[in-house]
């Protein structure tokens, strides 16, 4: 059910969305700018807007890891694999995989930022 919901929800959003972001790789400042807010709000020193607050600012900006770099980072084992979804519904799995690839995600979960262990990350 989760895969079907993900697919249907994203297909629906495709019809109405003005932009699409990989949240794992997009700075809140970039989203703020894309929404049309003035630079002093999006890139300020924390006096005007939560996006540039003292809490957010020390956090490193997101970036995509190179494939070789990603393999050196410990990953969590996904609770559900593509093979699990394929066993239940091969057509659904293929449709989800195609859409995920169109969004820029690798079929191998070791390359997904959300699979990385973040327990040691500090803000």
N, C-alpha and C positions, 0 to 999 in steps of 0.2 A: 504493500500500500504506500509506503513512504516514497518509493521510486516513482510510482504512478503520480502521486501528488506533486513531487518535485518537477516532473516532466510537464504536467498540465499547468502548474502554477507558472513555470518559466515561459511556456508557450503563450500563456495569457499575458504575462508581463511584457513579452516581446512586442505585443500589439500597442501597448500604451507607453512604454518607457522612452524617455528622451535620451538616456545614456545608460551605459552598462559599465560597471567597475568590478574588478577582482578585488574584493575587500581585503584579501590577504596581502595585496601588493599596492594598495592605494592609500595615500596619505589623506587624513581628514582635511588637510589644507587644500588638497586638490579637489575634493568633493565640494568644499566651501566655495572655491573659485568657480568650478563648473556650474554651481547653482546661481552664479551671478552676484555673489556678495562682494563688496569692495575689498581691495587688498588689505586695508588696515585692519579689517575684521579677520580675514583668513590667515594672514601672515604676521599678525601683530605680536606684541610681547606679553599678552595675557591680560591687558587692562580692559579690553573691549568685548571679548568673545571667548566662550569655553573651548572652541576649537584650538585656540593658541594659548591655552592656559598653562600655568606652571606645571600642571599634572601631565599634559600631553606633550609639551615641548621637549622634555628630556628623552622621550622615547625615540628610538631610531626610526627613521622613515622606512616603510616596508620596501623590500626589493626581492625580485625573483632570484633564487639561487641557480647557479649553473648546475647542470646535471651532475657533474663530477663532485661539485661542492655539496650538493644535496645528499649524495650517498654517504658523505662523511659525517652527517648529522644523525644522531639516533632518532629513529622514528617509532611512533606508536603503531601497533598492529591494528588495522581497521577492524571494527566489529563485524562488518559485512563486506564481502568481496564482490567483484563483478561476477565471478563464477557462481556465487550464491544467488544473485539476481537472475543470471542466465538459466540456472536450473529451474527457477520458478516461472520465468517468462522471457524467452530468448528475444522476442521482438521488442519488448519493453526495455530490456537491457541494452539492445543495440541502439534504440532511440535515445536513451539516456546517455549512453557513451558518445554518440554523435553530437548531441547538444553540448555535453561537457567539453568535448574537443573543440567545438565551435567557440566556446567561451574561453578557450586557452588552457584547459586543464589537461595534464598528461594522464594517460590511462594507467600508469604505474603510480600507486599511491605514495611511494617513497619520495616522489617529487612534489607532493602537495604540502604547502606551508602548514595547513591545518593538521597534518600528520606529525609534525615535529613536536618533540617533547619540550614544553616551554617552562617547566618547573624552575629552571635556573635563570630565567630571564628576569632582569631587574629594570624598573622604570626610573 
